[in-house]
Structure formats: C-alpha cells, structure tokens
C-alpha cells in the first residue's frame, strides 16, 4: 500500500501521497474518492518533497502563497488529464464554470457534466485548483472535499461573491 503523510490544515487534515519524487495526491481526510494509503503524521523520515509540500500548503493557507512550485504527476485518463491541465490555468482569486472549462477544451457546453466528473476526480486538490470551478448559475457544486471547504477556499482567495458565506477557517493544529 502506498504511504501517505498527514498534515494539518485549517480545513482539516490533508493526506499527501508522494511517489517517485512526485506529488501524486493531496486529499482532505474523508473526501470523496479518497484512496487507500498507509497514513502517518508527517515528521522525521518523511520524504523531502512531502515536507516541501507541507511548507507550501501552510503558506497558501496563511495567505503567503498563491501558486505552488511542486513536481506533480497526474494519473488519470487522457480526458481527465486534459481537464486538470485546464484547471491549472485558472488564476488565484478567480472562478470559472464547468461549461467554460468544456469550451476552453473545444467541447460543446453539453460536455459540462463530463468535465465536472473529471474535476471531481482531481487527485491533487488545492494545487490543481478544482475549487475554482462553479456551476453555470454560480452554485458551489461538485467539490470532492465538500462544499464547505470549497466555499472556504474561495473566501481565502478573496473571491468577492463568497465573502459573506460563514464557514470559518480554523487555525491549523
């Protein structure tokens, strides 16, 4: 079983998966599609990349980082990888819709559900910013980590439309 390293975050523990010097997973505990991993708290003996990722994630949640500089390996179908690559282009503090992601991939808007399915399977949430994708009507839908976390991430990025929502960021443990 692949090892995973637990790190604290204001939105609950995060499991990091590192394989072959690449980050291959960043999952909130209990999120949908959480893979089986042998989990241990990060600390002595963790690979340098896991410690580096922890530092960048901590900086992100404290507002000191907008972009990540981590080697990631995205494992999925060719379509999923196309969608995830499109997500990487969504700027910090911005949102787009599933239909718009489909359009950027030169698909008609009828593919928004297929895009949504791929977005939901993103194996490195936060780093590949799937939380920045909302429904056509602006609804917060489709986040494997939960709508409350999606809302909190958008507020952290100061997306104005979500500033009034009341899911507080807790202090990291």
SENUVO-401311 format. One record per atom (N, C-alpha, C, O): x, y negated, z; residue in three letters. Coordinates in steps of 0.2 Angstrom, whole numbers, plus 2048, in hexadecimal, padded with zeros to 3 digits. Layout:
<bases>
XYZALA ...
</bases>
This chain:
<bases>
804806800UNK 800800800UNK 8047FA800UNK 80A7FA803UNK 8027F57FCUNK 8067EF7FCUNK 8067EB802UNK 8017EA805UNK 80C7E8804UNK 80C7E480BUNK 8097DD809UNK 8097DB804UNK 8067DB80EUNK 8037D480EUNK 8057D0814UNK 8067D381AUNK 8067CA814UNK 8087C581AUNK 8037C081BUNK 8017BC817UNK 8017C1822UNK 7FB7BC824UNK 7FE7B6826UNK 8037B582AUNK 7FB7B0824UNK 7FD7A9826UNK 7F77A6828UNK 7F27A7825UNK 7F87A182DUNK 7F279E82FUNK 7F179882BUNK 7F5795827UNK 7EA79682AUNK 7E9790826UNK 7E378D82AUNK 7DF79082EUNK 7E1786828UNK 7DB78382BUNK 7D578682AUNK 7D078582DUNK 7D578B824UNK 7CF78E822UNK 7CF795824UNK 7CB799821UNK 7D3797828UNK 7D379E82AUNK 7DA7A1827UNK 7DD79F823UNK 7DB7A782AUNK 7E17AB828UNK 7E17AC820UNK 7DC7AD81DUNK 7E77AC81DUNK 7E87AD816UNK 7ED7B3816UNK 7F27B381AUNK 7EC7B8811UNK 7F17BD810UNK 7F47BC80AUNK 7F17BA804UNK 7FB7BC80AUNK 7FF7BB804UNK 8027C2802UNK 8037C6806UNK 8027C37FCUNK 8057C97F9UNK 80A7C77F4UNK 80A7C37F0UNK 8107CA7F6UNK 8167C97F2UNK 8197CF7EFUNK 81A7D47F2UNK 81A7CF7E8UNK 81C7D57E5UNK 8227D37E0UNK 8217CE7DCUNK 8287D67E0UNK 82D7D57DBUNK 82F7CE7DAUNK 82F7CB7D5UNK 82F7CA7E0UNK 8317C37E0UNK 82C7BE7DDUNK 82E7B97DBUNK 8267C17DDUNK 8207BD7DBUNK 81A7BD7E0UNK 8197C27E3UNK 8177B77E0UNK 8117B77E4UNK 80B7BA7E0UNK 80A7B77DBUNK 8087BF7E2UNK 8037C37DEUNK 7FC7C27E1UNK 7F77C47DEUNK 7FC7BF7E7UNK 7F67BF7EBUNK 7F67BA7F0UNK 7FB7B97F4UNK 7F07B67F1UNK 7EF7B17F6UNK 7E87B27F7UNK 7E47AF7F3UNK 7E67B57FDUNK 7DF7B67FEUNK 7DD7B4805UNK 7E17B580AUNK 7D77B1806UNK 7D47AF80DUNK 7D27B680FUNK 7CF7BA80CUNK 7D37B7816UNK 7D17BD819UNK 7C97BE818UNK 7C67B9819UNK 7C77C3816UNK 7C07C5815UNK 7BD7C280FUNK 7B77C380EUNK 7C17BF80BUNK 7BE7BD804UNK 7BC7C3800UNK 7BE7C8801UNK 7B77C17FBUNK 7B57C67F6UNK 7BB7C97F2UNK 7C07C57F1UNK 7BC7CF7F1UNK 7C17D27EDUNK 7C87D27F0UNK 7CD7D27EDUNK 7C77D27F7UNK 7CD7D37FBUNK 7D17D97FAUNK 7CD7DE7FBUNK 7D77DA7F8UNK 7DA7E07F6UNK 7DD7E37FCUNK 7DD7E0802UNK 7DE7EA7FCUNK 7E17EE801UNK 7E87EC802UNK 7EC7EC7FDUNK 7EA7EA808UNK 7F17E8809UNK 7F37EA810UNK 7EE7EB814UNK 7F97EC811UNK 7FB7ED818UNK 7FD7E681BUNK 8037E4819UNK 7F97E381FUNK 7FA7DC822UNK 7FE7DC828UNK 7FD7E082DUNK 8037D7828UNK 8077D582EUNK 8077CE82EUNK 8077CA829UNK 8087CB834UNK 8097C4835UNK 80F7C2832UNK 8147C6833UNK 8107BC82FUNK 8167BA82CUNK 81B7B9831UNK 8197B6836UNK 8217BA830UNK 8267B9835UNK 82D7BC832UNK 82E7BD82CUNK 8317BE837UNK 8377C0835UNK 8367C7831UNK 8327CB833UNK 83A7C782CUNK 83A7CD828UNK 8357CC822UNK 8357D081DUNK 8317C6822UNK 82D7C581CUNK 8327C3816UNK 8377C0817UNK 8307C4810UNK 8347C280AUNK 8357BA80AUNK 8307B780CUNK 83A7B8808UNK 83B7B1807UNK 8357AD803UNK 8337A8805UNK 8337B07FEUNK 82D7AD7FAUNK 8277AD7FEUNK 8237A87FEUNK 8267B1803UNK 8207B1807UNK 8217AB80CUNK 81C7A780DUNK 8277AA80FUNK 8287A4813UNK 82779E80FUNK 825799812UNK 82A79E809UNK 82A798805UNK 822796803UNK 820790803UNK 81E79B802UNK 81779A800UNK 814797806UNK 810793806UNK 81579A80CUNK 812798812UNK 814790813UNK 80F78C815UNK 81A78E812UNK 81C787813UNK 81878380EUNK 81577E810UNK 817785808UNK 813781803UNK 80C781805UNK 80977B804UNK 809786807UNK 802786809UNK 80178280FUNK 7FC77E80FUNK 805782814UNK 80477E819UNK 805776817UNK 80177281AUNK 809775813UNK 80A76E810UNK 80376C80CUNK 80176680DUNK 801770808UNK 7FA76F805UNK 7F576D80AUNK 7F1768809UNK 7F477180FUNK 7EF770814UNK 7F076A818UNK 7EB76781AUNK 7F6768819UNK 7F776281CUNK 7F775B818UNK 7F875681AUNK 7F675C811UNK 7F575780DUNK 7FC75480AUNK 7FC74F807UNK 80175880BUNK 808756809UNK 80A759802UNK 80F758800UNK 80675E800UNK 8077617F9UNK 8017617F5UNK 7FB7637F7UNK 8027607EFUNK 7FC7607EAUNK 7FD7667E5UNK 7F87697E3UNK 8037687E3UNK 80576D7DFUNK 8097727E2UNK 80D7707E6UNK 8097787DFUNK 80D77E7E2UNK 81377F7DDUNK 81277F7D7UNK 8187817E0UNK 81E7837DCUNK 82078A7DFUNK 82578B7E2UNK 81C78F7DDUNK 81D7967DFUNK 81D79A7D8UNK 8197997D4UNK 82179F7D8UNK 8217A47D3UNK 81B7A97D4UNK 81B7AC7D9UNK 8167A87CFUNK 8107AD7D0UNK 8107B17CAUNK 8127B07C5UNK 80D7B77CBUNK 80C7BC7C6UNK 8047BE7C7UNK 8027C07CCUNK 8017BC7C1UNK 7F97BD7C1UNK 7F87C37BEUNK 7F97C47B8UNK 7F57C87C1UNK 7F37CE7BFUNK 7EC7CF7BEUNK 7E87CE7C2UNK 7EA7D07B7UNK 7E37D07B6UNK 7E27D27AEUNK 7E77D37ABUNK 7DC7D17ACUNK 7DB7D37A5UNK 7DD7CD7A1UNK 7DF7C77A4UNK 7DE7CD79AUNK 7E07C8796UNK 7DC7C2797UNK 7DE7BC797UNK 7D57C3797UNK 7D07BE798UNK 7D17BA79FUNK 7D17B479FUNK 7D17BE7A4UNK 7D27BB7ABUNK 7D87B77ABUNK 7D87B17AEUNK 7DE7B97A8UNK 7E47B57A8UNK 7E37AF7A4UNK 7E67AA7A6UNK 7E07AF79FUNK 7DE7A979BUNK 7DA7A479FUNK 7DC79E79FUNK 7D57A67A3UNK 7D17A27A7UNK 7D679F7ADUNK 7D57997AEUNK 7D97A37B0UNK 7DE7A17B5UNK 7E379C7B3UNK 7E47977B7UNK 7E579D7ADUNK 7EA7987AAUNK 7E67917A9UNK 7E978C7ABUNK 7E07917A7UNK 7DC78B7A6UNK 7DB7887ADUNK 7DB7827ADUNK 7DA78C7B2UNK 7D97897B9UNK 7DF7857BBUNK 7DF7807BFUNK 7E57877B9UNK 7EB7847BCUNK 7EC77D7B9UNK 7EF7797BCUNK 7E877B7B4UNK 7E87747B1UNK 7E376F7B4UNK 7E376A7B2UNK 7DF7727B9UNK 7DB76D7BCUNK 7DE7697C1UNK 7E176C7C6UNK 7DF7637C1UNK 7E375F7C5UNK 7E075F7CCUNK 7DA7607CEUNK 7E475E7D1UNK 7E375D7D8UNK 7DE7577D9UNK 7DE7527D5UNK 7D97587DDUNK 7D47537DEUNK 7CE7537D8UNK 7CA74E7D8UNK 7CE7587D4UNK 7C97587CEUNK 7C575E7CFUNK 7C77637D1UNK 7BF75E7CBUNK 7BB7647CAUNK 7B97647C3UNK 7B975F7BFUNK 7B876A7C1UNK 7B576B7BAUNK 7B07717BBUNK 7AF7737C1UNK 7AC7737B6UNK 7A77787B6UNK 7A977E7B3UNK 7AE77E7AFUNK 7A67837B4UNK 7A778A7B1UNK 7A67897A9UNK 7AA78C7A5UNK 7A17857A7UNK 7A07847A0UNK 7A578079DUNK 7A7782797UNK 7A877B7A0UNK 7AE77879EUNK 7B477C79DUNK 7B877B798UNK 7B57807A2UNK 7BB7857A1UNK 7BA78979BUNK 7BF78A797UNK 7B478C79AUNK 7B2790794UNK 7B478C78EUNK 7B778E789UNK 7B278578EUNK 7B3781788UNK 7BA780787UNK 7BC780781UNK 7BE77F78CUNK 7C577E78BUNK 7C9784788UNK 7CE784785UNK 7C678A789UNK 7C8790787UNK 7C5792780UNK 7C679777DUNK 7C278D77DUNK 7BF78D776UNK 7B9793776UNK 7B9796771UNK 7B679377BUNK 7B079877CUNK 7AA79377CUNK 7AA78E77FUNK 7A479677AUNK 79E79277BUNK 79C792783UNK 79E797786UNK 79778E784UNK 79578D78CUNK 79279378EUNK 791794794UNK 79079778AUNK 78C79E78CUNK 7917A278FUNK 78F7A7792UNK 7987A178FUNK 79D7A5792UNK 79E7A3799UNK 7A37A579CUNK 79B79E79CUNK 79C79B7A2UNK 79C7A07A8UNK 7A07A07ACUNK 7977A57A7UNK 7977AB7ACUNK 79D7AF7ACUNK 79F7B17B1UNK 79F7B17A6UNK 7A57B57A5UNK 7AB7B17A8UNK 7AF7B47ACUNK 7AB7AA7A7UNK 7B17A67AAUNK 7B07A67B1UNK 7B57A77B5UNK 7AA7A67B4UNK 7A97A67BBUNK 7AB7AC7BEUNK 7AE7AD7C4UNK 7AA7B27BBUNK 7AC7B87BDUNK 7B47B97BEUNK 7B67BB7C3UNK 7B77B67B9UNK 7BE7B67B9UNK 7C17B17BEUNK 7C67B37C2UNK 7BE7AC7BFUNK 7C07A77C4UNK 7BF7AA7CBUNK 7C47AA7CFUNK 7BA7AE7CCUNK 7B97B17D3UNK 7BE7B77D4UNK 7BF7B97DAUNK 7C17B97CFUNK 7C67BE7D0UNK 7CD7BC7D0UNK 7D27BF7D0UNK 7CE7B57D1UNK 7D57B27D1UNK 7D87B57D7UNK 7D67B47DDUNK 7DE7B87D6UNK 7E27BB7DCUNK 7E67B67E0UNK 7E97B87E5UNK 7E77B07DEUNK 7EB7AB7E1UNK 7E77A57E2UNK 7E979F7E0UNK 7E27A57E6UNK 7DD79F7E7UNK 7E279A7EBUNK 7E779B7EEUNK 7DF7947EAUNK 7E278E7ECUNK 7E878C7E8UNK 7E87867E5UNK 7ED7917E6UNK 7F278F7E2UNK 7F078E7DBUNK 7F278A7D7UNK 7EC7937D8UNK 7E87937D2UNK 7E27907D4UNK 7DE7947D7UNK 7E078A7D3UNK 7DB7867D7UNK 7D47887D4UNK 7D07847D1UNK 7D178E7D6UNK 7CB7907D4UNK 7C578C7D8UNK 7C078C7D6UNK 7C77897DEUNK 7C27857E2UNK 7C077F7DEUNK 7BC77C7E0UNK 7C477D7D9UNK 7C27777D5UNK 7BD7787CFUNK 7BC7737CCUNK 7BA77E7CFUNK 7B577F7CAUNK 7AE7807CDUNK 7AE7837D2UNK 7AA77C7CBUNK 7A377B7CEUNK 79E77D7C8UNK 79F77D7C2UNK 79877E7CAUNK 79277F7C6UNK 7917797C1UNK 7937747C3UNK 78D77A7BCUNK 78C7757B7UNK 78876F7BBUNK 7897697B9UNK 7847717C0UNK 78076C7C4UNK 7847697CAUNK 7817657CEUNK 78A76B7CAUNK 78F7697D0UNK 78E76D7D6UNK 79176C7DBUNK 78A7737D5UNK 78A7777DBUNK 79077B7DCUNK 79477D7D8UNK 79177C7E3UNK 79777F7E5UNK 7967877E5UNK 7927897EAUNK 79878A7E0UNK 7967917DFUNK 79C7957DDUNK 7A17927DBUNK 79C79C7DEUNK 7A17A07DBUNK 7A87A07DFUNK 7AD7A27DBUNK 7A979E7E5UNK 7AF79E7E8UNK 7B07A57ECUNK 7AC7A67F1UNK 7B47A97EAUNK 7B57AF7EEUNK 7B77AE7F5UNK 7B57B37FAUNK 7BA7A97F7UNK 7BB7A77FEUNK 7B67A4802UNK 7B67A3808UNK 7B07A37FFUNK 7AA7A0802UNK 7A9799800UNK 7AE7957FFUNK 7A3797800UNK 7A17907FEUNK 7A478B803UNK 7A6786801UNK 7A478D809UNK 7A678880FUNK 7AD78780DUNK 7B078180EUNK 7B178C80CUNK 7B978A80AUNK 7B9786804UNK 7BE782804UNK 7B57887FFUNK 7B67847F9UNK 7B477D7FAUNK 7B87787F8UNK 7AF77B7FEUNK 7AD774800UNK 7B3771804UNK 7B576B802UNK 7B6775808UNK 7BC77280CUNK 7C2770808UNK 7C576B809UNK 7C3775803UNK 7C97747FFUNK 7C876D7FBUNK 7CC7697FAUNK 7C276D7F8UNK 7C07677F4UNK 7C17607F8UNK 7C375B7F6UNK 7BE7617FEUNK 7BF75B803UNK 7C6759804UNK 7C8753805UNK 7CA75E806UNK 7D175D807UNK 7D475A801UNK 7D9755802UNK 7D275B7FBUNK 7D57587F5UNK 7D17517F4UNK 7D374E7EFUNK 7CD74F7F8UNK 7C97497F8UNK 7C57487F2UNK 7C57437EFUNK 7C274E7F0UNK 7BD74D7EAUNK 7B774A7EDUNK 7B474D7F1UNK 7B67447EBUNK 7B173F7EEUNK 7AA7437EFUNK 7A77427F4UNK 7A87467EAUNK 7A17497EAUNK 7A074E7F0UNK 79A74E7F3UNK 7A57507F3UNK 7A57557F9UNK 7A77527FFUNK 7A7756804UNK 7A874C800UNK 7AB749806UNK 7A674980CUNK 7A874A811UNK 79F74980AUNK 79A74980FUNK 798750812UNK 795751817UNK 79B75580FUNK 79975C811UNK 79D75D818UNK 7A275B819UNK 79A76181CUNK 79C762823UNK 79F768825UNK 79E76B82AUNK 7A476B821UNK 7A8771823UNK 7AF76F825UNK 7B376D821UNK 7B076E82CUNK 7B676B82EUNK 7BC76F82DUNK 7BC77582DUNK 7C276C82BUNK 7C876F82BUNK 7CB770832UNK 7CB76B836UNK 7CC776834UNK 7CE77783BUNK 7D677783BUNK 7D9777835UNK 7D9775840UNK 7E0775841UNK 7E377C840UNK 7E0781843UNK 7E977D83DUNK 7EC78483CUNK 7EE787843UNK 7F0783847UNK 7ED78D843UNK 7EF790849UNK 7F779184AUNK 7F979484FUNK 
</bases>
